[in-house]
């Protein structure tokens, strides 16, 4: 099989328990949600996301939503689900 990958700089904004931080990473812009959540969890735990404490429980982002914005700068927003919509 031939899989095309679209590796680029992606800015990820992560919100966790009142904390927020940005993480710039080279990754496939078409990555699935679980991959993005895993990358975010590893980055936070490694202390690579300023503004978010690295003391993060396992699978912290399991029930989070990922909003994707494709434009001049591809951007993902990793955030908790809200009770009044997605």
C-alpha positions as CSV (number, residue, x, y, z in Angstrom):
1,X,0.0,0.0,0.0
2,X,1.1,3.5,-0.7
3,X,0.3,5.9,2.1
4,X,1.0,9.6,1.5
5,X,2.0,11.6,4.5
6,X,1.7,15.3,4.9
7,X,4.5,16.1,7.4
8,X,4.5,19.7,8.5
9,X,4.8,22.1,11.4
10,X,1.6,21.8,13.4
11,X,0.9,24.2,16.3
12,X,-1.1,22.4,19.0
13,X,-2.9,24.3,21.7
14,X,-3.6,22.2,24.7
15,X,-6.0,23.0,27.6
16,X,-5.8,20.9,30.8
17,X,-7.5,21.8,34.0
18,X,-7.3,25.5,33.7
19,X,-3.8,25.4,32.2
20,X,-3.1,26.2,28.6
21,X,0.0,25.8,26.4
22,X,1.2,25.6,22.9
23,X,3.4,22.9,21.3
24,X,4.9,23.1,17.9
25,X,5.7,19.8,16.4
26,X,6.5,18.2,13.0
27,X,3.8,15.7,12.3
28,X,1.4,14.4,9.7
29,X,-1.4,16.9,9.5
30,X,-3.8,14.0,8.8
31,X,-2.9,12.1,12.0
32,X,-5.7,10.4,13.8
33,X,-7.1,11.7,17.1
34,X,-5.4,9.0,19.2
35,X,-2.0,9.8,17.7
36,X,-2.4,13.5,18.4
37,X,-3.5,12.8,22.0
38,X,-0.5,10.5,22.6
39,X,1.9,13.1,21.2
40,X,0.4,15.7,23.4
41,X,0.5,13.6,26.5
42,X,4.2,12.7,25.9
43,X,5.1,16.4,25.3
44,X,3.4,17.6,28.4
45,X,5.0,14.9,30.6
46,X,8.4,15.7,29.1
47,X,7.9,19.4,30.1
48,X,7.9,20.5,26.5
49,X,4.6,22.5,26.8
50,X,5.1,25.7,28.7
51,X,2.1,26.6,30.9
52,X,1.0,23.0,31.6
53,X,2.4,21.1,34.6
54,X,4.1,17.8,33.6
55,X,2.2,16.0,36.4
56,X,-0.3,14.4,34.0
57,X,-2.3,11.2,34.6
58,X,-2.1,8.4,32.1
59,X,-4.6,8.8,29.2
60,X,-5.3,12.4,30.4
61,X,-6.7,13.4,27.0
62,X,-8.7,10.2,26.3
63,X,-12.1,12.0,26.3
64,X,-10.9,15.2,24.8
65,X,-11.9,16.8,21.5
66,X,-9.5,17.9,18.8
67,X,-10.5,20.9,16.7
68,X,-8.5,21.1,13.4
69,X,-7.7,24.3,11.6
70,X,-6.0,24.1,8.3
71,X,-4.7,27.4,6.8
72,X,-1.4,29.2,6.6
73,X,-0.4,27.5,9.9
74,X,-2.0,24.2,10.6
75,X,-3.3,24.3,14.1
76,X,-5.0,21.7,16.4
77,X,-6.8,22.6,19.6
78,X,-6.9,19.8,22.2
79,X,-9.6,20.5,24.7
80,X,-12.2,18.9,27.0
81,X,-15.6,18.1,25.8
82,X,-18.2,20.6,26.8
83,X,-21.7,19.7,28.1
84,X,-23.5,22.0,25.6
85,X,-22.2,20.6,22.3
86,X,-19.0,19.2,20.8
